[in-house]
Amino acid sequence: MKLLHTSDWHLGRTTGRESRTSDHDAVLDEIVEAAHTLRPDVICNTGDLFDKSRPGVDDVDRAVDVLTRLAAIAPTVVVSGNHDKALMFRALDRLSRAHGLYFLSEATVEAKRVIELPVAAGGTVRLGAVSFQHPHHLVDGGGDPDTWASLYGAAVRNLHDDVATAIRTGLDPRTDFAVFAAHAYVGGAAWSGTERRGRRDDLFATDPAEVPKVSYAAYGHIHRPQPLPGAAGAHGRYAGSPLQLDFGEAGEAKSMVYVEADPLGPTRMDEIPLHRGRQLRRFQGTLEQLAVDAPDFGDDLCHLIIDSDTHVPNLADWVHDLLPEARVVEISPNPADRRTRIVAAGPDVGGAHPEPTLTEMFINYLGTANGPAPVVEVFQQLAEAAEAELPLTFPQETHLPEVA
């Protein structure tokens, strides 16, 4: 089996105010050209196809165009991520399956959701997927917060086990291949500086030991390409994003994964470097140092921190004269005579919760010690429903009179 694994395109992304459309067009063409050369049996995209859950029409057109070009080379499977909208994926899936393009937006063990795809050299790929699982979809937010992580972990483990079982059902180990695809954070994976990460990403991490033992485990969500952490016996990788999407990824080498597997032999996983699209560059130093480094910048997207003894008049003009080809996204003056002195935090500063939660800020806004309990409870329910994009109905609404 030959499989090509890409992920986290984030179509519609902007870096600062700079659109990344031209960069996406360049790197997506590079992916299609590589697919033409490698001729895989299956192509898998493990989520965050779009940067926003409600993408623009141009971005949907771009996604459909590129994915259709890939599907003309080999059956192409796309798993929904936390930035993608499940309803859109369901609609696209109904329209595209006849063309060898599959959009998977939910985990289920129904046989029709485990996709069977032929391998040119013989045998079958049995591919099952778990799309991004929001904690609010699996955990009752009204329960004890101390149990959320264990409840979420158990629910995800059951999903993984069910899908892995469905993949293996009817699989002939002499000729067939098990592929598991997911958009999730596996505990211990190395983050870039760009992903939407919060405390709950660590709290709701997937245990590396629970990655199914398959021919290949394709994962998305982490933008830095890397092997799955600590997954003994599991062959799998994070493909990473194809572009440096924000300055937290500046300097990262981007790639996709080419997999060759034999039912009776080892699985080989090779990184296929991706070079197209403008690079992101962070620089801190004086204008004199920038002048020395300027020939290396090319058309990079740049975030510049300019050190100086005092305020530099017309700083932007100086920078643009030095970097005529580069796209300067942000210039941060850093004059020594205007720097804010950082006061080290004492032992009592910060505490266990250095940043208040939304509910804590709401209670503070109410101006009472704990806030009226019913009001705070309703606010908490509304906040959780909004974050999870779930409808919320209160029992009291049934007593409201109907409006003619």
Beta strands, then each sheet from edge to edge (+ up, - down):
strand 1: 2-6
strand 2: 14-15
strand 3: 18-19
strand 4: 42-45
strand 5: 76-79
strand 6: 101-104
strand 7: 115-118
strand 8: 124-130
strand 9: 177-183
strand 10: 216-220
strand 11: 226-227
strand 12: 236-238
strand 13: 254-261
strand 14: 267-274
strand 15: 280-285
strand 16: 301-308
strand 17: 327-335
sheet 1: 6+ 5+ 4+ 1+ 13- 14+
sheet 2: 2+ 3-
sheet 3: 7+ 8- 9- 10- 12- 11+
sheet 4: 15+ 16+ 17+
end
